[in-house]
Amino acid sequence: MEQEVRDEKRSWEQRRHPDDQEIDVELLAFVGRYATELLKWDIITFFGRNPHTHDTATSIAHFIGRNPQAVMLSLGDLAILGLLRQTRVNGQIVYHLTPNRALRDVVFRFVNCQDR
């Protein structure tokens, strides 16, 4: 019986297409938590491609071609979730990517998946 189980596993592995890849569960969870709408997807992509950016909601909205009010709300949501940080510079709120290395790595994987 044990031999049959091992043979079945091998048989299944042999039927896999060579281009099949394992699902990145961490990336899937990241999308479900942070990239819950297209606007947040665009914001995360912007910061993934520009990880050292410190900028205002208006400026970020301009770069991604979105409504500044909507961008401001989504930036606030992502800051509450800890993906972005908010600081005040010259009286304006400026957003930047979290310094958390694990989260930054997932952001970079997220962007790299789009670039394939």
C-alpha positions in Angstrom: 0.0 0.0 0.0 2.8 2.4 0.9 4.5 1.7 -2.4 1.3 2.6 -4.2 1.0 6.0 -2.5 4.6 6.8 -3.4 4.0 5.7 -7.0 0.9 7.8 -7.2 2.8 10.8 -6.0 5.5 10.2 -8.6 2.9 9.7 -11.3 1.3 13.1 -10.4 4.6 14.8 -10.4 5.4 13.4 -13.9 2.1 14.8 -15.2 2.9 18.3 -14.2 3.7 20.7 -17.0 7.3 21.9 -16.9 6.2 25.6 -16.7 3.9 25.0 -13.6 5.0 26.8 -10.6 4.0 26.6 -6.9 1.6 29.3 -5.7 3.4 32.0 -3.6 1.0 31.9 -0.6 2.7 34.9 1.0 2.2 36.9 -2.1 -1.4 35.8 -2.4 -2.1 36.8 1.2 -0.4 40.2 0.5 -2.7 40.9 -2.4 -5.7 39.9 -0.3 -4.7 42.3 2.5 -3.2 45.3 0.7 -4.0 45.3 -3.0 -7.8 45.0 -2.5 -8.7 47.4 -5.3 -7.1 48.6 -8.5 -6.1 52.0 -7.0 -4.2 50.4 -4.2 -2.7 48.0 -6.7 -1.4 51.1 -8.6 -0.1 52.7 -5.5 1.8 49.6 -4.3 3.2 49.2 -7.8 4.4 52.9 -7.8 6.2 52.4 -4.4 7.6 49.0 -5.5 9.2 50.7 -8.5 10.2 53.8 -6.6 11.0 52.4 -3.1 12.9 55.5 -1.9 10.1 58.0 -2.8 8.8 60.3 -0.1 6.0 62.3 -1.6 2.6 63.9 -1.1 -0.8 62.3 -2.2 -1.2 65.0 -4.9 2.1 64.2 -6.4 1.6 60.5 -6.3 -1.8 60.9 -7.8 -0.2 62.9 -10.7 2.4 60.2 -11.3 -0.1 57.3 -11.4 -2.8 59.3 -13.2 -5.5 59.0 -10.6 -7.8 61.3 -8.7 -5.9 63.0 -5.8 -8.8 62.7 -3.3 -9.2 58.9 -4.0 -5.4 58.5 -3.8 -5.3 60.3 -0.5 -7.9 57.9 1.0 -6.1 54.8 -0.3 -2.7 56.0 0.9 -4.2 56.5 4.4 -5.6 53.0 4.3 -2.2 51.5 3.3 -0.6 53.6 6.1 -3.1 52.2 8.6 -2.2 48.7 7.5 1.5 49.5 7.9 2.6 49.2 4.3 3.3 52.9 4.0 4.5 55.5 6.6 3.2 59.0 6.9 5.4 61.9 8.0 4.8 65.6 8.1 7.2 67.8 6.0 6.7 71.5 5.8 3.1 71.1 6.9 2.3 68.5 4.3 1.8 64.8 4.8 4.3 62.8 2.9 4.1 59.0 2.3 6.9 56.5 1.9 7.3 52.7 1.9 7.6 50.9 5.2 11.1 50.2 6.4 9.9 46.7 7.3 12.2 44.4 5.3 9.8 41.5 5.0 7.0 43.7 3.7 9.3 45.5 1.3 10.4 42.2 -0.1 6.8 41.1 -0.8 6.2 44.5 -2.5 9.1 43.9 -4.7 7.9 40.4 -5.6 4.5 41.8 -6.3 5.9 44.3 -8.8 8.2 41.7 -10.3 5.3 39.4 -11.0 3.6 42.2 -13.0 6.8 42.7 -15.0 7.0 39.1 -16.3 
